[in-house]
Amino acid sequence: MRNWGHDNEAEHPDSETLGPALEAQILDAALDLFTSLGYLNVTLVDVAVRASVPESVVAAKFATPFDLFEALYEQVAGDCLRRVLDGVDLAPNNFLEQLHAGVSEYVHALLDDPRRARLIGVEANGISRAFDAKRRQERRTFAGLIAQLAVTYEDHHIIHVRLPNLTYAGLVSALFEMVSEYASLPAADRPPLDILIDEVARFTKGVVVTPPL
């Protein structure tokens, strides 16, 4: 087994030889630190120590803590999107079934490991204007998925939304806050995920399907 603490630089992998397993080890260490210490309090040295690798190994792939954070954010957001799309695609051809499947995959993608929800729901706030714009765009993407799904059922008078762009964007933000709040609860106070999923799906249905008063 390679000793990453050895002083011989020839034994340290560079950015071209950093394999998927070692990169995953570094990203997991960074995820743990960002969500326990806070983004501003984490250095590359901290990540290297937590991952049990030299700092040079981390820096060869990620020049700054922001690079690590951005890689993690894109990994989590991308996984959420893929899982939601797959869940909706595999669900029966029924709006409520597809809605529940998409919500279920979204919740599990973020909360099977609550650190992921905390990373993109809490630690990503206020990093920079550019990053805030990236987060808004991610939410618009999910809002667009709901809108695309809803269009299929509008002709059947199932959907009652008069301002779809604003409504779906606000809905995604609200759902995201629900998931983030859940992740912030002490583990002993968290209800089973199935209960959260049913509640999120019920809330979404109430916004999208219920006729306006």
Wavefront OBJ file of the C-alpha trace (Angstrom):
o trace
v 0.000 0.000 0.000
v 1.392 3.392 -0.941
v 2.430 5.647 1.922
v 1.118 9.120 1.050
v 3.095 10.641 3.876
v 6.431 9.649 2.323
v 8.740 12.502 1.366
v 9.583 11.098 -2.048
v 7.653 13.312 -4.500
v 7.952 10.614 -7.174
v 5.448 8.583 -5.163
v 2.882 11.409 -5.091
v 0.337 11.346 -7.950
v -0.018 14.479 -10.051
v -3.252 15.796 -11.573
v -2.955 13.417 -14.527
v -2.541 10.288 -12.388
v -5.075 11.141 -9.696
v -7.452 8.208 -10.023
v -11.214 8.214 -9.413
v -10.912 6.478 -6.032
v -8.391 8.975 -4.675
v -10.331 11.925 -6.071
v -13.483 10.598 -4.408
v -11.550 10.264 -1.145
v -10.442 13.893 -1.349
v -13.931 15.138 -2.256
v -15.505 13.198 0.598
v -13.009 14.706 3.037
v -13.797 18.177 1.691
v -17.543 17.537 1.941
v -17.141 16.528 5.570
v -15.118 19.629 6.403
v -17.211 22.158 4.459
v -20.384 20.967 6.153
v -18.941 20.773 9.662
v -16.543 23.748 9.781
v -18.035 26.017 7.116
v -16.656 26.904 3.695
v -14.624 29.916 4.882
v -12.845 27.895 7.560
v -11.484 25.098 5.360
v -8.012 25.066 3.779
v -6.349 22.649 1.382
v -4.159 21.526 4.269
v -7.273 20.617 6.270
v -8.609 18.563 3.383
v -5.270 16.827 2.849
v -5.062 15.874 6.521
v -8.652 14.580 6.577
v -8.091 12.613 3.353
v -4.700 11.292 4.575
v -2.854 12.565 1.515
v -0.158 15.240 1.053
v -1.349 18.766 0.321
v 0.470 18.595 -3.021
v -1.868 15.776 -4.088
v -4.942 17.887 -3.352
v -3.459 21.018 -4.952
v -2.522 19.120 -8.103
v -6.222 18.745 -8.895
v -7.837 21.538 -6.862
v -5.870 24.762 -6.665
v -8.128 26.424 -4.074
v -10.852 25.475 -1.593
v -13.327 27.098 -3.986
v -12.315 24.625 -6.713
v -13.091 21.794 -4.317
v -16.389 23.347 -3.323
v -17.433 23.953 -6.909
v -16.584 20.358 -7.868
v -18.689 19.052 -5.002
v -21.586 21.379 -5.803
v -21.639 20.343 -9.446
v -21.396 16.679 -8.464
v -24.393 16.914 -6.133
v -26.503 19.074 -8.458
v -25.735 16.841 -11.427
v -26.618 13.703 -9.489
v -29.924 15.261 -8.386
v -30.839 16.135 -11.948
v -29.970 12.681 -13.302
v -31.928 10.912 -10.576
v -35.004 13.099 -10.997
v -35.026 12.585 -14.771
v -34.627 8.815 -14.381
v -37.340 8.668 -11.713
v -39.865 10.567 -13.821
v -38.977 8.541 -16.914
v -39.551 5.217 -15.146
v -42.807 6.267 -13.444
v -46.259 5.454 -14.897
v -47.656 7.936 -17.409
v -49.590 9.857 -14.775
v -48.809 13.335 -13.500
v -49.141 12.566 -9.793
v -47.127 9.345 -10.090
v -44.386 11.136 -12.016
v -44.461 14.036 -9.556
v -44.057 11.691 -6.593
v -41.247 9.774 -8.325
v -39.353 12.976 -9.123
v -39.765 14.316 -5.594
v -38.650 10.995 -4.119
v -35.472 10.908 -6.182
v -34.741 14.564 -5.409
v -35.097 14.038 -1.670
v -33.048 10.846 -1.629
v -30.302 12.405 -3.758
v -29.846 15.129 -1.153
v -30.716 13.398 2.099
v -29.387 9.855 1.868
v -26.235 11.730 2.862
v -27.496 14.907 4.636
v -24.098 16.543 4.156
v -25.046 17.030 0.510
v -28.170 19.019 1.377
v -26.196 21.135 3.820
v -23.479 21.802 1.228
v -25.773 23.206 -1.450
v -28.450 24.553 0.892
v -26.398 26.303 3.556
v -22.702 26.531 2.782
v -23.255 27.659 -0.816
v -25.042 30.826 0.302
v -23.194 34.059 -0.374
v -19.927 32.635 -1.677
v -19.964 35.059 -4.592
v -22.425 36.734 -6.950
v -21.329 34.423 -9.735
v -21.936 31.361 -7.599
v -25.317 32.687 -6.482
v -26.192 33.044 -10.172
v -25.146 29.419 -10.731
v -27.436 28.318 -7.894
v -30.367 30.267 -9.310
v -29.778 28.686 -12.699
v -29.785 25.210 -11.149
v -33.156 25.954 -9.569
v -34.499 27.269 -12.869
v -33.457 23.983 -14.450
v -35.522 22.016 -11.946
v -38.399 24.476 -12.330
v -38.199 23.900 -16.073
v -38.576 20.158 -15.518
v -41.785 20.705 -13.559
v -43.053 23.062 -16.256
v -42.225 20.555 -18.990
v -44.032 17.800 -17.107
v -47.017 20.038 -16.413
v -47.472 21.085 -20.039
v -48.406 17.503 -20.869
v -51.433 17.746 -18.602
v -52.582 21.325 -19.152
v -54.888 20.319 -21.996
v -56.633 17.913 -19.628
v -57.399 20.760 -17.205
v -55.374 19.087 -14.453
v -52.859 21.921 -14.069
v -53.980 25.347 -12.850
v -50.985 27.694 -12.943
v -51.277 31.171 -14.445
v -47.662 32.321 -13.918
v -45.714 29.114 -14.532
v -42.188 30.547 -14.651
v -42.521 32.384 -11.333
v -44.669 29.720 -9.689
v -42.399 26.792 -10.491
v -39.238 28.729 -9.594
v -40.776 29.639 -6.237
v -41.931 26.071 -5.731
v -38.450 24.649 -6.291
v -36.977 27.186 -3.860
v -39.564 26.228 -1.229
v -38.924 22.504 -1.707
v -35.208 23.087 -1.445
v -35.678 24.957 1.833
v -37.765 22.099 3.219
v -34.997 19.631 2.405
v -32.324 21.933 3.841
v -34.271 22.410 7.070
v -34.652 18.648 7.393
v -30.890 18.198 6.993
v -30.282 20.796 9.708
v -32.351 18.915 12.291
v -30.566 16.734 14.849
v -30.584 13.154 13.572
v -32.873 12.052 16.427
v -35.490 14.650 15.423
v -35.676 13.775 11.729
v -38.838 11.941 10.661
v -38.471 9.031 8.221
v -37.638 10.135 4.685
v -40.828 8.568 3.333
v -42.882 10.974 5.453
v -40.895 13.941 4.154
v -41.279 12.734 0.568
v -45.057 12.389 0.945
v -45.285 15.860 2.488
v -43.149 17.461 -0.234
v -45.205 15.739 -2.928
v -48.458 16.839 -1.252
v -47.212 20.416 -1.049
v -46.155 20.371 -4.703
v -49.491 18.913 -5.767
v -51.309 21.616 -3.804
v -49.461 24.357 -5.670
v -49.650 22.869 -9.148
v -52.888 20.884 -9.295
v -55.355 22.557 -6.940
v -57.550 25.093 -8.799
v -57.071 28.715 -7.711
v -59.560 30.115 -5.185
l 1 2 3 4 5 6 7 8 9 10 11 12 13 14 15 16 17 18 19 20 21 22 23 24 25 26 27 28 29 30 31 32 33 34 35 36 37 38 39 40 41 42 43 44 45 46 47 48 49 50 51 52 53 54 55 56 57 58 59 60 61 62 63 64 65 66 67 68 69 70 71 72 73 74 75 76 77 78 79 80 81 82 83 84 85 86 87 88 89 90 91 92 93 94 95 96 97 98 99 100 101 102 103 104 105 106 107 108 109 110 111 112 113 114 115 116 117 118 119 120 121 122 123 124 125 126 127 128 129 130 131 132 133 134 135 136 137 138 139 140 141 142 143 144 145 146 147 148 149 150 151 152 153 154 155 156 157 158 159 160 161 162 163 164 165 166 167 168 169 170 171 172 173 174 175 176 177 178 179 180 181 182 183 184 185 186 187 188 189 190 191 192 193 194 195 196 197 198 199 200 201 202 203 204 205 206 207 208 209 210 211 212 213
